[in-house]
């Protein structure tokens, strides 16, 4: 999987464990970038034996202030 996660468009990523399981929050520069990543990630998760997941919950972000 060398370079697998090197997908353009990812601005921010974090993950945490909740009572419901793993929660991942990503910020993408476009819905197309997210779609491109998911088209690679979902088959890889299936191949690795993870349970099937539905489509990600998304919302628009109107402003992002990157820390420099």
C-alpha positions as a printed Julia matrix, in Angstrom:
68×3 Matrix{Float64}:
   0.0    0.0    0.0
   2.98   2.29  -0.49
   1.62   5.68  -1.5
  -1.96   4.51  -1.05
  -2.91   7.39   1.23
  -1.11   9.96  -0.91
  -4.33  11.27  -2.39
  -4.54  14.9   -3.44
  -7.06  17.2   -1.84
  -6.91  16.16   1.82
  -6.6   19.29   3.97
  -7.19  17.86   7.47
  -7.54  14.43   9.09
  -8.24  13.27  12.62
  -9.6   10.08  14.17
 -10.94   9.22  17.6
 -12.53   6.29  19.39
 -16.12   6.81  20.57
 -18.68   4.57  22.26
 -20.04   3.86  18.77
 -16.62   2.97  17.34
 -14.04   4.77  15.23
 -14.9    8.3   14.13
 -12.9    9.91  11.35
 -13.15  13.57  10.39
 -11.54  14.7    7.15
 -11.62  17.99   5.32
 -11.26  17.75   1.54
 -10.76  20.57  -0.92
 -13.6   19.19  -3.08
 -16.2   16.46  -3.18
 -14.35  15.05  -6.19
 -11.22  14.55  -4.1
 -13.26  12.7   -1.47
 -14.88  10.55  -4.17
 -11.48   9.68  -5.64
 -10.18   8.64  -2.22
 -13.29   6.59  -1.36
 -13.11   4.78  -4.7
  -9.75   3.43  -3.54
 -10.42   3.1    0.2
 -13.7    1.15   0.17
 -12.39  -1.76  -1.93
  -9.23  -1.89   0.21
 -11.29  -2.05   3.41
 -13.42  -4.83   1.94
 -10.35  -6.77   0.85
  -8.86  -6.4    4.35
 -12.01  -7.91   5.87
 -13.53  -4.81   7.44
 -17.33  -4.7    7.65
 -19.06  -2.81   4.87
 -19.67   0.85   5.61
 -22.2    3.17   4.04
 -21.35   6.39   2.31
 -19.64   9.01   4.47
 -21.7   11.71   6.12
 -20.72  15.01   4.55
 -21.35  18.69   5.1
 -20.07  21.81   3.39
 -17.42  23.87   5.1
 -17.62  27.55   4.29
 -14.32  28.61   5.82
 -11.14  26.79   6.73
  -8.28  28.57   8.48
  -5.07  26.56   8.03
  -2.57  27.01  10.84
   0.83  28.06   9.56
